[in-house]
Amino acid sequence: MNEDLLSFIWRFQYFEKKELATDEGMPLSILRPGYRNTDAGPDFAEARIYIDGVLWAGSVEIHVKASDWRLHEHQRNGAYDGVILHVVWENDYAAMRRDGTAVPTLTLNGLVKASVIERYRCLLDEKETVPCNRQFGEVDQIRKYAMLDRVLLERLERKASEIRHLLESNQQDWEQTAYQWLGRHFGFKLNAAPFQRLTSIVPWKIIRKHTDRLIQLEALLFGCSGLIPEDSEDIYVRQLRQEFRFLSAKYNLQEETMQPHEWKYARLRPAGFPTVRLAQFARLLCNTGGFLNRFIVSDQFDDVRELFRIEQSAYWREHYLFEKKAKAQVPVLGNDAAHLLIVNAAVPLLVAYSKQRQQPELLDKAIYWLSEIPAEDNRITREWASLGMRVKTAADSQALIEWFNNYCTPKQCLECMVGAALVRDA
């Protein structure tokens, strides 16, 4: 027995309640088990329980051993003065509040069907990456797709929360936040951190003054990235260095320049080199104006996708690295990369803005955009597809990735609608 299972049993009342009584012998009737508390304090809040004919309203605390009450020093914590029932598996201690009054105890050992515990243990012992792999087909489709909707919203909220933290650090400046967030995702996975650092060194308030001159944007980004070569005879490199010398002096950027070693090239195809991505990011910034407003006012998904279908400047269509001409044309940012940027950058920004400004129609738009993008194809989505799940759009694949990472991998089966259905006794 563990506390997760015990909380699950209490939450859904999966135990024998006929002639129920506390361990002290008082008749017990449960009107409402309470609401799960995910913050500090007792495990369940706002419970309503009859004990010995008297209606009590308050909190319920769950422990495997009653002595955990003392171990966690609840008897010294005022947050636990409102506990009206101590639900345990093993009663080895009489719990007391701060004023010395006893907390009634209910021991569930002996009241829970063995099949509930056995089904849970089977999930915990399962070696498959999706613990309910073998029983997945036993659960009805409605429950599965309800879970799919839930985890999609959880994923969007989690990413939006990251943006809210970034927004706080930017003193509620949405344009700087949108610029930084997009920059981070232009680094994709490997160069996300250096890209975000670069957008802190060269803030939006500087960038927006130069959105009409691509060469100046490239000079600012490449100069502060530390990637412009020294003493080059390349005409383009010399032009960049000249522009950066002027701009860095104007904005006092000399001391914050990054080092070349901060950028990663290993395991990247040349089209994904940070030099190429920086050139594409500069092109996106050129004549774009505020990103966030573009997302808010764009009604057509194709308009958003077209924004990210970026053709970098002429030099970077012929070079992957400074001074080294490519053997073939360097690819532009196509549909696949544009879709990744919409999924990971544009959609979370729209969701975060929707939450803060209480504009639910923007959340609907974000989900619509996801439904217009094909699903990712990876080992996680393929495993779900083998279990019969629909994996057609990015909304599906994003939800399934969240489900796998946050429920299946840590075996949080009791918090999963499918796992909970399999554990409970029919």
Stockholm file with secondary structure:
# STOCKHOLM 1.0

chainA/1-426         MNEDLLSFIWRFQYFEKKELATDEGMPLSILRPGYRNTDAGPDFAEARIYIDGVLWAGSVEIHVKASDWRLHEHQRNGAYDGVILHVVWENDYAAMRRDGTAVPTLTLNGLVKASVIERYRCLLDEKETVPCNRQFGEVDQIRKYAMLDRVLLERLERKASEIRHLLESNQQDWEQTAYQWLGRHFGFKLNAAPFQRLTSIVPWKIIRKHTDRLIQLEALLFGCSGLIPEDSEDIYVRQLRQEFRFLSAKYNLQEETMQPHEWKYARLRPAGFPTVRLAQFARLLCNTGGFLNRFIVSDQFDDVRELFRIEQSAYWREHYLFEKKAKAQVPVLGNDAAHLLIVNAAVPLLVAYSKQRQQPELLDKAIYWLSEIPAEDNRITREWASLGMRVKTAADSQALIEWFNNYCTPKQCLECMVGAALVRDA
#=GR chainA/1-426 SS CCHHHHHHHHHHTCSCCTTCBCTTSCBEEEEECCEECCSSSCSEEEEEEEETTEEEEEEEEEEEETTHHHHTTGGGCGGGTTEEEEEEEECCSCCBCTTSCBCCEEECTTTSCHHHHHHHHHHHHCCSSSTTTTTGGGSCHHHHHHHHHHHHHHHHHHHHHHHHHHHHHTTTCHHHHHHHHHHHHHTTTTTHHHHHHHHHHSCHHHHGGGTTCHHHHHHHHHHHHTCSCSSCCCHHHHHHHHHHHHHHHHHTCGGGCCCGGGSCCTTCCGGGSHHHHHHHHHHHHTTTCCHHHHHHHCCCHHHHHHHHCCCCCGGGGTEEETTEECSSCCCCCCHHHHHHHIIIIIHHHHHHHHHHHTCHHHHHHHHHHHHTSBCCCSHHHHHHHHTTCCCCBHHHHHHHHHHIIIIITTTCGGGSHHHHHHHSCC
#=GC SS_cons         CCHHHHHHHHHHTCSCCTTCBCTTSCBEEEEECCEECCSSSCSEEEEEEEETTEEEEEEEEEEEETTHHHHTTGGGCGGGTTEEEEEEEECCSCCBCTTSCBCCEEECTTTSCHHHHHHHHHHHHCCSSSTTTTTGGGSCHHHHHHHHHHHHHHHHHHHHHHHHHHHHHTTTCHHHHHHHHHHHHHTTTTTHHHHHHHHHHSCHHHHGGGTTCHHHHHHHHHHHHTCSCSSCCCHHHHHHHHHHHHHHHHHTCGGGCCCGGGSCCTTCCGGGSHHHHHHHHHHHHTTTCCHHHHHHHCCCHHHHHHHHCCCCCGGGGTEEETTEECSSCCCCCCHHHHHHHIIIIIHHHHHHHHHHHTCHHHHHHHHHHHHTSBCCCSHHHHHHHHTTCCCCBHHHHHHHHHHIIIIITTTCGGGSHHHHHHHSCC
//
